[in-house]
Amino acid sequence: MTEGVSSLAQADPVAPAEEKPEGAQAPPKQNPENAYKEKAASRKTVEKVVADQQAWEARSNKEVHSAQTKYWDGAENQKNDVRIDRRIQANGGLDHREGYQRWPQSLL
């Protein structure tokens, strides 16, 4: 080797083992029974998170639908009012609809 260039072994000596704090327990030895218990606990957590997410999405979708319906109804009503006003104007200001008073009786 040339001088000034170190090998990988020299640059990275064996790292010291991590010290375990006092009172720390080693993880339990894995066996099928432990694995099934961990999977069951993990699955319960996942199912709870998924249920919370679905509930939030349902609530959000309901709020969005409500707002869209409100604005759509308002736009349709406004569009229909304009259509009616144009028809009345085309008829020379005569409103032929029964029971519909464009203006309150007090103004007539």
C-alpha positions as CSV (number, residue, x, y, z in Angstrom):
1,M,0.0,0.0,0.0
2,T,1.1,3.5,-0.6
3,E,1.8,5.9,2.2
4,G,-1.0,8.3,3.2
5,V,-3.8,6.0,1.9
6,S,-5.4,3.9,4.6
7,S,-7.2,0.7,4.0
8,L,-10.9,0.3,4.9
9,A,-9.9,-1.9,7.9
10,Q,-7.7,0.9,9.2
11,A,-10.3,3.6,8.7
12,D,-13.1,1.7,10.3
13,P,-11.9,-0.3,13.2
14,V,-14.4,-2.7,14.8
15,A,-17.1,-0.6,16.4
16,P,-17.5,-1.1,20.1
17,A,-20.6,-3.0,21.1
18,E,-23.4,-0.8,22.4
19,E,-23.8,-0.9,26.1
20,K,-27.1,-2.0,27.4
21,P,-28.7,0.1,30.2
22,E,-29.2,-1.6,33.5
23,G,-32.5,-3.3,33.9
24,A,-33.0,-3.7,30.2
25,Q,-34.4,-7.0,29.2
26,A,-33.5,-8.9,26.1
27,P,-36.4,-9.3,23.7
28,P,-38.2,-12.6,24.1
29,K,-37.0,-15.5,22.0
30,Q,-39.1,-15.6,18.9
31,N,-41.3,-18.6,18.3
32,P,-44.6,-19.0,16.4
33,E,-46.6,-18.3,19.5
34,N,-44.9,-15.0,20.1
35,A,-45.1,-14.1,16.4
36,Y,-48.8,-14.7,16.3
37,K,-49.4,-12.6,19.4
38,E,-47.4,-9.7,17.9
39,K,-49.2,-10.0,14.6
40,A,-52.6,-9.9,16.4
41,A,-51.6,-6.9,18.4
42,S,-50.3,-5.2,15.3
43,R,-53.4,-6.0,13.3
44,K,-55.7,-4.6,16.0
45,T,-53.7,-1.3,15.9
46,V,-53.9,-1.2,12.1
47,E,-57.6,-2.0,12.1
48,K,-58.2,0.9,14.6
49,V,-56.2,3.3,12.5
50,V,-58.0,2.2,9.3
51,A,-61.4,2.6,11.0
52,D,-60.5,6.1,12.3
53,Q,-59.4,7.1,8.8
54,Q,-62.5,5.7,7.2
55,A,-64.7,7.6,9.7
56,W,-62.8,10.8,9.0
57,E,-63.2,10.3,5.2
58,A,-66.9,9.6,5.6
59,R,-67.4,12.7,7.7
60,S,-65.4,14.8,5.3
61,N,-67.2,13.4,2.2
62,K,-70.5,14.2,3.9
63,E,-69.5,17.8,4.6
64,V,-68.2,18.3,1.1
65,H,-71.4,16.8,-0.4
66,S,-73.5,19.0,1.8
67,A,-71.6,22.1,0.7
68,Q,-71.7,21.2,-3.0
69,T,-75.5,20.4,-2.8
70,K,-76.1,23.7,-1.2
71,Y,-74.2,25.7,-3.8
72,W,-75.6,23.6,-6.7
73,D,-79.1,24.2,-5.5
74,G,-78.5,27.9,-5.1
75,A,-77.0,28.1,-8.6
76,E,-79.9,26.1,-10.1
77,N,-82.4,28.4,-8.4
78,Q,-80.6,31.5,-9.7
79,K,-80.5,30.1,-13.2
80,N,-84.2,29.2,-13.1
81,D,-85.0,32.7,-11.8
82,V,-83.1,34.3,-14.7
83,R,-84.8,31.9,-17.2
84,I,-88.2,33.0,-15.8
85,D,-87.4,36.7,-15.8
86,R,-86.3,36.4,-19.5
87,R,-89.5,34.6,-20.4
88,I,-91.5,37.3,-18.6
89,Q,-89.6,40.0,-20.4
90,A,-90.1,38.3,-23.7
91,N,-93.9,38.2,-23.0
92,G,-93.9,42.0,-22.6
93,G,-93.8,41.9,-18.8
94,L,-96.8,39.6,-18.4
95,D,-96.5,36.8,-15.9
96,H,-98.9,34.0,-16.8
97,R,-98.0,31.7,-13.9
98,E,-100.8,30.9,-11.5
99,G,-100.3,31.8,-7.9
100,Y,-96.9,33.3,-8.4
101,Q,-96.5,36.9,-7.5
102,R,-93.2,38.4,-8.5
103,W,-93.8,41.4,-6.3
104,P,-95.5,41.6,-3.0
105,Q,-99.1,42.8,-3.1
106,S,-98.2,45.9,-1.0
107,L,-96.1,47.2,-3.9
108,L,-98.8,46.7,-6.6
